[in-house]
Amino acid sequence: MRFLHTSDWHIGRLFQNISLLEDQQYVLSQIKDYALAHNVDAIIVAGDIFDRSVPPAHAVDVLDRFLVDLQQHDIPVIMISGNHDSAKRLRFGARQMRLANLHILADLDHATEPVIVKAKGASKDSEHCIAFYGLPYHDPVEVREAFANDIDDDGIGEKSIRTYDDAHTFMAEKILSEHKKHRPQMTSVLISHCFIDGASESDSERPLAIGGADRVSWQPLTSFDYVALGHLHGPQFKGAEQIRYSGSPLKYSFSEYKQNKSVTLVEFAANDASTANPSITLLPLKARHNLRVIEGELSELIENGKQDPNFDDYLLVRLTDKQSLLEPLARLRKVYPNVLQLERKQFTQDYQAGNKADGNGENTGQKKDELQIFSEFFSQVTESELSASQQQVLQDAINQAKALTEGKE
């Protein structure tokens, strides 16, 4: 039995004020193709379906088209709400949607009630089934309110659930206890949207809490046969190989430019929970516009851009030129139309160094004179250098201007 694990679609997201809807449709179609090619029994989406709690209409349309396509192939989709989603809005009509093989698990009160998916071709009573438990994004207050009676019955005391780790551990243990009590021979899969302590984050993830209070432990999750995690955008596992983030299907910040995006294919050869060892394969996803960082001198990058087959990628450009440049962004966009961010680290460092004063208040850097500044400007505009005679004419003009200015003073 096999399923796809994906998360953090963030449908409707803007990147540097550019809509990513077409990029998201492009990558979602690949996820659908993988589902068909590998004949999966289910698709799991571990939260952050949308980028906003009230998604724009076009974002809702993108998700709707994806789900309608899957419904035609009778592939169950199981999703939970993430911290970017509104759990109440996302689960609207969830009971009716179950009839169409769409299972939206966004209610903590029903976290111990699994979606049971059987392997294709297996009978209803077959052991070839997986129990999927959805644990939507939650905070300690929500857990205390939802399970106040259970907490008191356990003798723990409501105030003991103070942190995200307390809340997540309580929910994981409660789900696992129910599973062992009612379905001990069935493979267990937990779907959770959380921040596992020690996992690698990136700039595009919204913090769940201030100062690291959002971190949760991986140790309470080890008894599940597989844990499908969402929230962190880089594919990785923590604590055990089956406790895994699929990562986002697209790069949502330049801090992710080195990541290889994928969807995770999970396969169980047997359904005995005591011996289940899932096979895990990362299936690569290709972006419509890759997110890249390129570095070099302006003239070199412009020349390379003329022959770059991926010239329309989303780019952060780091220029290494030390001299002043005339409209570098506009010039770069003639060959790289999707330059979204420009950095000139070396220029900034040189400028700061050139304006440092010594103990006597004198500038210790090498400040460029008027002739140097105009010569560089002339070179950038005309793509040629000033001749010796032109430099002399320019220097005479500068000297005359200075003399007039000094005379007025």
Secondary structure as the mmCIF struct_conf table of DSSP 4:
data_model
#
loop_
_struct_conf.conf_type_id
_struct_conf.id
_struct_conf.beg_label_comp_id
_struct_conf.beg_label_asym_id
_struct_conf.beg_label_seq_id
_struct_conf.end_label_comp_id
_struct_conf.end_label_asym_id
_struct_conf.end_label_seq_id
STRN STRN1 ARG A 2 THR A 6
STRN STRN2 ILE A 11 ILE A 11
TURN_TY1_P TURN_TY1_P1 GLY A 12 GLY A 12
STRN STRN3 LEU A 14 PHE A 15
TURN_TY1_P TURN_TY1_P2 GLN A 16 ASN A 17
STRN STRN4 ILE A 18 SER A 19
HELX_RH_AL_P HELX_RH_AL_P1 LEU A 21 ALA A 37
TURN_TY1_P TURN_TY1_P3 HIS A 38 ASN A 39
BEND BEND1 ASP A 41 ASP A 41
STRN STRN5 ALA A 42 VAL A 45
BEND BEND2 GLY A 47 GLY A 47
STRN STRN6 PHE A 50 PHE A 50
BEND BEND3 ASP A 51 VAL A 54
HELX_RH_AL_P HELX_RH_AL_P2 ALA A 57 GLN A 71
TURN_TY1_P TURN_TY1_P4 GLN A 72 ASP A 74
STRN STRN7 VAL A 77 ILE A 80
TURN_TY1_P TURN_TY1_P5 ASN A 83 HIS A 84
BEND BEND4 ASP A 85 ASP A 85
HELX_RH_AL_P HELX_RH_AL_P3 ALA A 87 LEU A 90
TURN_TY1_P TURN_TY1_P6 ARG A 91 GLY A 93
HELX_RH_AL_P HELX_RH_AL_P4 ALA A 94 MET A 97
HELX_RH_3T_P HELX_RH_3T_P1 ARG A 98 ALA A 100
TURN_TY1_P TURN_TY1_P7 ASN A 101 ASN A 101
STRN STRN8 LEU A 102 LEU A 105
HELX_RH_3T_P HELX_RH_3T_P2 LEU A 108 HIS A 110
TURN_TY1_P TURN_TY1_P8 ALA A 111 THR A 112
BEND BEND5 GLU A 113 GLU A 113
HELX_LH_PP_P HELX_LH_PP_P1 PRO A 114 PRO A 114
STRN STRN9 VAL A 115 LYS A 118
HELX_LH_PP_P HELX_LH_PP_P2 ALA A 119 ALA A 119
TURN_TY1_P TURN_TY1_P9 LYS A 120 GLY A 121
TURN_TY1_P TURN_TY1_P10 LYS A 124 ASP A 125
BEND BEND6 GLU A 127 GLU A 127
STRN STRN10 CYS A 129 LEU A 135
HELX_RH_AL_P HELX_RH_AL_P5 PRO A 140 ALA A 146
TURN_TY1_P TURN_TY1_P11 PHE A 147 PHE A 147
HELX_RH_AL_P HELX_RH_AL_P6 ALA A 148 ASP A 153
TURN_TY1_P TURN_TY1_P12 ASP A 154 GLY A 155
HELX_RH_3T_P HELX_RH_3T_P3 GLU A 158 SER A 160
BEND BEND7 THR A 163 THR A 163
HELX_RH_AL_P HELX_RH_AL_P7 TYR A 164 HIS A 182
TURN_TY1_P TURN_TY1_P13 PRO A 184 GLN A 185
BEND BEND8 MET A 186 MET A 186
STRN STRN11 THR A 187 HIS A 193
STRN STRN12 PHE A 195 ILE A 196
TURN_TY1_P TURN_TY1_P14 ASP A 197 GLY A 198
TURN_TY1_P TURN_TY1_P15 ASP A 203 SER A 204
BEND BEND9 GLU A 205 GLU A 205
HELX_LH_PP_P HELX_LH_PP_P3 ARG A 206 PRO A 207
BEND BEND10 LEU A 208 ALA A 209
HELX_RH_3T_P HELX_RH_3T_P4 ILE A 210 GLY A 212
TURN_TY1_P TURN_TY1_P16 ALA A 213 ASP A 214
STRN STRN13 ARG A 215 VAL A 216
BEND BEND11 TRP A 218 TRP A 218
HELX_RH_3T_P HELX_RH_3T_P5 GLN A 219 LEU A 221
TURN_TY1_P TURN_TY1_P17 THR A 222 SER A 223
BEND BEND12 PHE A 224 ASP A 225
STRN STRN14 TYR A 226 GLY A 230
BEND BEND13 HIS A 231 HIS A 231
BEND BEND14 HIS A 233 GLY A 234
STRN STRN15 GLN A 236 PHE A 237
BEND BEND15 GLY A 239 ALA A 240
TURN_TY1_P TURN_TY1_P18 GLU A 241 GLN A 242
STRN STRN16 ILE A 243 TYR A 245
BEND BEND16 PRO A 249 LEU A 250
BEND BEND17 SER A 253 SER A 253
HELX_RH_3T_P HELX_RH_3T_P6 PHE A 254 GLU A 256
TURN_TY1_P TURN_TY1_P19 TYR A 257 LYS A 258
STRN STRN17 SER A 262 GLU A 267
BEND BEND18 ALA A 269 ALA A 269
TURN_TY1_P TURN_TY1_P20 ALA A 273 THR A 275
STRN STRN18 SER A 279 PRO A 284
BEND BEND19 ARG A 288 HIS A 289
STRN STRN19 LEU A 291 GLY A 296
HELX_RH_AL_P HELX_RH_AL_P8 LEU A 298 GLY A 305
TURN_TY1_P TURN_TY1_P21 LYS A 306 GLN A 307
TURN_TY1_P TURN_TY1_P22 PRO A 309 ASP A 312
BEND BEND20 ASP A 313 ASP A 313
STRN STRN20 TYR A 314 LEU A 319
BEND BEND21 GLN A 323 GLN A 323
BEND BEND22 LEU A 326 GLU A 327
HELX_RH_AL_P HELX_RH_AL_P9 PRO A 328 LEU A 332
TURN_TY1_P TURN_TY1_P23 ARG A 333 VAL A 335
TURN_TY1_P TURN_TY1_P24 PRO A 337 ASN A 338
STRN STRN21 VAL A 339 GLU A 343
HELX_RH_AL_P HELX_RH_AL_P10 LYS A 345 GLY A 354
TURN_TY1_P TURN_TY1_P25 ASN A 355 ASN A 355
STRN STRN22 ALA A 357 ALA A 357
TURN_TY1_P TURN_TY1_P26 GLY A 359 ASN A 360
BEND BEND23 GLY A 361 GLY A 361
STRN STRN23 ASN A 363 ASN A 363
BEND BEND24 GLY A 365 GLY A 365
HELX_RH_AL_P HELX_RH_AL_P11 GLU A 370 THR A 382
BEND BEND25 GLU A 383 SER A 384
HELX_LH_PP_P HELX_LH_PP_P4 GLU A 385 SER A 387
HELX_RH_AL_P HELX_RH_AL_P12 ALA A 388 LYS A 408
#
